Amino acid sequence: MPDKYTTLTPNLYQYLIDHRTEHDPVLAELAQATAALGPVSMMQIAPEQGAFMTLLARLIGARSAVEVGTFTGYSALCVARGLAEGGRLLCCDINEEWTAIGRRHWEKAGVAHRIELRLGPAVDTLRGLPAGTSFDMGFIDADKPNYRHYYEEILKRLRPNGVILFDNVLWMGQVLDANTTDESTAALRALNDFIANDRRVEAVMLPISDGLTLVRKRAAGEVG
Ligand SMILES: C[S@@+](CC[C@H](N)C(=O)[O-])C[C@H]1O[C@@H](n2cnc3c(N)ncnc32)[C@H](O)[C@@H]1O
């Protein structure tokens, strides 16, 4: 067992959520529009995760970002808001109906000019990027069996010290449940094990929402 930790009870997690500063009316409106879709709305990232992603984008001065898995555009809005002046976010998804909700709210938030949405399988979109494409930040939140492909495609285009975030890495705790053997769970377990031993990056797994892995690409020749 770790020697220093606090068990995150639901009340304590709520306390943590209540003590952040990001409160954006357009994000709240977008969350409402997403909730109106019904149970599928649980795919949207949690607001505290969005606040973290905006902060991270600002901290690293991100100008070029890519997202795999846009849904109704909540995480995209969070990242786009955190981009430096002139920054661009490439969004990859396959669903026109859900992403149309995002487009409307990106317009409303005044960040639509920063976002390019590409509809189609994300592996194809990433592999088809022009030579020389470079990213400061990536966010992976689509079909779990392809996470490893998304990782490789983004990592090779990531600048040294750039970051990639992976959503749902705890998968509601199923990564630790030996009785759960479906493809998505197996893919996430394999990815988590792979990243923990990947010398190309420095990685931490954060207990935000459903688990968020943050990796930083090491610079060439970096001793770590
Ligand atoms: C968990 S949701 C993304 C949630 C989003 N990041 C947010 O904050 O609301 C996953 C998305 O991945 C998309 N998706 C699934 N398979 C895909 C693929 N092969 N290529 C691109 N997008 C895909 C789905 O259409 C869905 O919108």
The ligand as a Gaussian input file, in Angstrom:
#p B3LYP/6-31G(d) Opt

LIG

0 1
 C      -15.992000       9.254000     -24.988000
 S      -16.556000      10.074000     -26.418000
 C      -15.566000      11.540000     -26.422000
 C      -15.979000      12.529000     -25.356000
 C      -15.427000      13.913000     -25.558000
 N      -13.991000      13.925000     -25.434000
 C      -16.072000      14.885000     -24.606000
 O      -15.389000      15.523000     -23.788000
 O      -17.281000      15.028000     -24.631000
 C      -15.873000       9.093000     -27.691000
 C      -16.037000       9.633000     -29.107000
 O      -15.171000       8.869000     -29.938000
 C      -15.761000       8.779000     -31.213000
 N      -15.157000       7.660000     -31.926000
 C      -15.369000       6.332000     -31.739000
 N      -14.635000       5.613000     -32.594000
 C      -13.928000       6.491000     -33.337000
 C      -12.983000       6.357000     -34.394000
 N      -12.617000       5.167000     -34.858000
 N      -12.456000       7.492000     -34.916000
 C      -12.822000       8.705000     -34.457000
 N      -13.702000       8.895000     -33.455000
 C      -14.250000       7.800000     -32.917000
 C      -17.246000       8.630000     -30.919000
 O      -18.025000       9.037000     -32.036000
 C      -17.428000       9.511000     -29.687000
 O      -17.904000      10.782000     -30.054000

